[in-house]
Every structure is written in structure tokens, then in C-alpha cells.
């Protein structure tokens, strides 16, 4: 079975408090975009004793046994038995880019195995299993626009507010430590929830919707902030860093004519 795990962007990200379990409470809008990986899953040869994972594209510096997609296989096998697998994963989504690529791979792996072998695992159980792999993994079980709270696992569907717009993703090749980003943040409850702000016209988001990570990340990595500014200078209605970075995106009414200096950073450009 061949599936295409999608990336996501964060529309705004408010860090609302520290938790006793070491995590942070947040509120954000997870929104799927067209950039994706390719995941092929087939039953292994008769007599095979070990799952085999082959990875191409981005993320070749991660040993197969540490890949989150393979961890998903082992975790699901504790719930239901299924055959040994041969897995090919082509990474089109950069790692450590704030786009949820690894989480999407893991969630798609859970969903794909369930469908391939008719395991009849409930969505609730799939999401509970996904949460053990990553805070944003449950979102990718359905991969539909959602208002996320808690660690990012409490999900409420929102309208497809960006339908018909064009998005450009720029990635400078910088891996930002999510742990470090959280350590440097200052939690605060916003005056108005993103759940309400996202329904404002997109051209008004610039003055309404923020990503709390940007302040400290831009200070340490000025290039990321420069790319955001360049997207606005290129006509973007709204631009933001996704997650804890380092990808930034711009929302346009149509495909933009970007300056030459930005083209090397483009990892995706397409309709939403």
C-alpha cells in the first residue's frame, strides 16, 4: 500500500502554560499542506523475522531503528498481531522543520497497517497510540484543519479558512531544537483565542495572529526572521514560522513571483 503523509503548518502558536509533566500547554491551528512524504508498506517475505525500513530523501542521518515510523509499527503490534513488514519511506518533508513530517509518517503508518490487515482498531485507540509517539501525532490520524490545545492532542475541527489561497514554504536548512525553544519561552494566556482569530480575514492576521516561538528563534537565527520579512515584501498576506521552526510560510492570493534570492529556500509552492 502506498500513502502520502502530509506536512502541516501552524497558524499561530500560543504557549499558555507549563505543565507538571514537563510539557507545555499550547493553542494552535494545525493546517495540512500539500508537501508530503511517500510511504510504501508491504508484507515481508515468508519467513522474515524483522521489519525492514528503507529511507531516502531527507532524514538519512537517523538510524532506521530510531525512525518514528518503525516505532509506530512496534507499538501497534502490541495491540494487534500482523505480519512482518517491508517499508520504503521517501522523505520529502525536511526533518526538524516545524512541519510535523515524522509525526505524519508515524500516524500514517498506524492508519495504513490498520487498513491493510483489517485490524479494526478504533480511531480513539489509534490517536491514543499516536500520542505516545508525539504530541502532534494524533492530528495526522485524520489530517484535517484543527484547533489544538493541551499538548496539541486535544483537537477540534475548524473551517478550511485557507481554501483557494496559495502557500509558499521556505526552509533555510536550520534545525531548531524544540526543547530549547520551549525552555526560552514565556507562557501567557492570550487575550483572544486563536479559535476566534482564525475566522478573521487572512489579510488581517498579520496584526492578530502570532507564533510565540518567533521572538527567541529569530534572535538566535536571524535568517529565519529575514525570510519571513522577505515573504511579506513579496506580497504575502500573512507570513509566519511554523511550529518551532525553521520553516516559514507565506499565504498569497495566487502564485507569487519570488525574487531570485528566495528560490533556493523554496521546498513547496502550491494551492491550499
ABEGO torsion letter per residue (X at the ends): XBBBBBBBBBBEBBBAEBBAAGBBBBBBBBBBBABBBBBBBBBBBBGBABBBBBBBEBGAABBAAABAAAAAAAAAAAABBBBBBBBBBBBABBBGAGAGAAAAAAAAAAAAAAAAAGAGBBAAAAAAAAAAAEAAAAAAAAGBBBBBBEAGABBBBBBBAABGBBBBBBBAGBBBBAAAAAAABBBBBBABBAAAAAABBAAAAAAABBBAAAAAAAAABAAAAAAAAAAAAAGBABBBBBEAOABBBBBBABBBBBBAAAAAABABBBBX
